[in-house]
């Protein structure tokens, strides 16, 4: 299919509902009070029911009073925790061919794959999903690139739940009326580019890519005999993949976009912010103040009243003479610390639980040193959520890494044979070194473990070759590795049994072949 026709609504109407929910989730993810309030501002065509119950950020802001509303960035913390659980340790990528493995490792290291996945996972937790996209720029890097595109600027197309094409867009220029958009459509075997001049709600008309510097450089990549829009990739695969954060979408079970970690938790976000705002209000009101005669205040002049500093102790006045003998009255409210703290903690616990995590993941049950096994037990709900999300990430990540290798070879950056890698997610909870050492000591004392098994338990990230080399070094340093002439045929000085008569006669001692116990 070609790029969209001129004059169509944009974003497409079929994406309106999904993009509206993403806009609300994006506001919470940003942590910006103004964006959150704007996300809940009634549209001009809506009839506002002033009598209905309104959540905290839905209430209109009074312009004649200071804005003391407080936002606790729990939504951003949830998204970050989701990404950390998945990719705090980079996944292990393995293929069968050594040359391909070397090139895959080089691409992952040079392209900062670990950071790319962290960003993608964090955004996916907030916006229902994220796209992994394979692209390239020979002027900047001699390799194919794996990048992230956010779900709120993409129009996907599906068949039987499989992504068949996707159109990404970005605004390259806007002046409040005129909007210049760059559209990038990925299809199997080709990528189409278009530049459109329109408005905030209409795509407008197609203009040459040279109209803006942001797209002018693409002209040299287009097929010279094509339609002026197409780049042929030379591979029969789609160069973009979509990773759902979690499924299904509870509001629209047929949607293939998945659901955000925030779905169903917005009310608790409102409640948490209202609780903290009330707590800070108690603190403001609890400042010690005195009610004093008006003569104690500083007059601003006849007819101009008296002025005072909100932070000074004397802020109120009564209509009495300073010499009238009337007493000065103290005024100070109590701060309901325990009530607010317990309320806020209960709201946070319920919010993270509904998002799929354990309170321990957010540091709510103490940070005392415990073993990795105890951590996993405390964070069981978070571990379950992590494993579920990993099953969504694994297949798409493997596909896109294979496509990256294919494009890398197709563009002449490498000559390796592309393979689909096996993706193994790292442990989100690292074993305590002291706990591992104690376990190894007990197993050694019981003579129930080999040196190679010890090395694997101590350093699970090592491959087979590195494990063998480390095992050999340990055995040599501890004197446990000796040559057996019966197996190697070694003879001569320094070899056990060297110089000993073959018949075993005489009073000389045989050279010992015993190997100290491990």
ABEGO torsion letter per residue (X at the ends): XBBBBBGBBOBBAAAAAAAAAAAAAAAAAAGBAAAAAAAABBBAABBBBAABBBBAAABBBBAABBBABBBBBAAAAAAAAAAAAAAABBBBBBBABAAAAAAAAAAAAAAGAAAAAAAAAAAAAAAGEBBBBBBBBAAABBBBBBBBBBAAABBBBBBGGBBABBBBBBBABBAGABBBBBBBBBBBGBBBBBBBBBBAABAEBBBBAAABAAAAAAAAABBAABAGABBBAGBABBABBBBBABOBBAABAABAAEBBAABGAAAAAAAAAAAAAAAAAAAAAABBBBBBBAAABBBAEBGAEBBBBAABABABBBBBBAAAGBBBBBBBBBBBAAAAAAAAAAAAAAAAAAAGBBAAAAGAAEABBBBAAAAAAAAAAAAAAAAAAAAAAAAAAAAAAAAAAAAAAAAGABABBBBBBBBBBBBABBBBAAAAAAAAAAAAAAGABBAAAAAAAABAABBAAAAAAAAAAAAAAAGABBBBAAAAGBBEBGBBGBGBBAAGBEABBBBBABBBBX
